[in-house]
Amino acid sequence: MSAETAFRFVQFELPWAPGPPAGRYVMREHLGEPPGHVIVVRQLSATERRWPRKRPRGEEPAPTPREVATWRITVIDARALAADAAADWLRRADLDALVAEAVTRMSRVLQQYRIAAADPAAGDVSPDQALVVRVGYGSGEQVADGVWEAAVALPPAKDEKRPKAASLRPQERFAALLGGRDAPLACEELALRARADLDAGRERESAMQLQIAMRAARAELQPWRETGDIGARIVELDGLQEAVDAAAQRALEGGLQREQAETVAKALVRLESALRARTVEALR
């Protein structure tokens, strides 16, 4: 790689192991095509920090803190950029769009590792889970080692795709669940999985998850049918089920059509809205 070229990257530092072992991974969209991106996974470490305190006489010394491992994932665009244009690119770059694109690509990597390793615990990563998110550029050798010539650190991003009320009264609900005053619904977990798939760009998987989530919700919400507007919301979900079923069937056969992908996204929003309404009624 020439010193006259630079490579652009988006980087995430995580407080846990993402799944794939440390290394460099080449991504191609299709067999036979040149590499589109390179994913570099590195393990870092940092010693836990504690304030010193005076130990009372006779007290046993505290054990030495163990090192806490952190991990750095760098998503590198394999297309070289002229080195003298890199600084201008970073200054003008739409950082949020680049991070969103990198998250989608990283989710694909983690999904493929999860499948290859048969490891369901290897979950997706979102920007707000990262300790640091960076966008920058560097020489080939630099970015291949997870370092850079210049970079901008972004604050952890918030997911704007979900309604702000998606986590309506979470602490109160959490206490109710722990105390046995409320119970989680199976459709809530299924809806979360559908949302995770959709946000990660896995439209086929989201459609299939949403199909069963909708069916479960229409059954599990029945005890609240006469409460508030839950009955009307169940009727709305009833009306959406056929279109969601068609999208799920298309997902089994291959990729979704654009209209079907939009149907899945809209139906998921309506399901999430119904579940939030149920939460409000359950906590009254």
Secondary structure, 3 states (H helix, E strand, C coil): CCCCEEEEEEEEEECCCCCCCCEEEEECCCCCCCCCEEEEEEEEEEECCCCCCCCCCCCCCCCCCCEEEEEEEEEEECCCEEHHHHHHHHHHCCHHHHHHHHHHHHHHHHHHHHHHHCCCCCCCCCHHHCCEEEEEEECHHHHHCCCCCEEEEECCCCCCCCCHHHHCCHHHHHHHHHCCCCCCCHHHHHHHHHHHHHHCCCHHHHHHHHHHHHHHHHHHCHHHCCCCCHHHHHHHHHHHHHHHHHHHHHHHHCCCCHHHHHHHHHHHHHHHHHHHHHHHHHCC
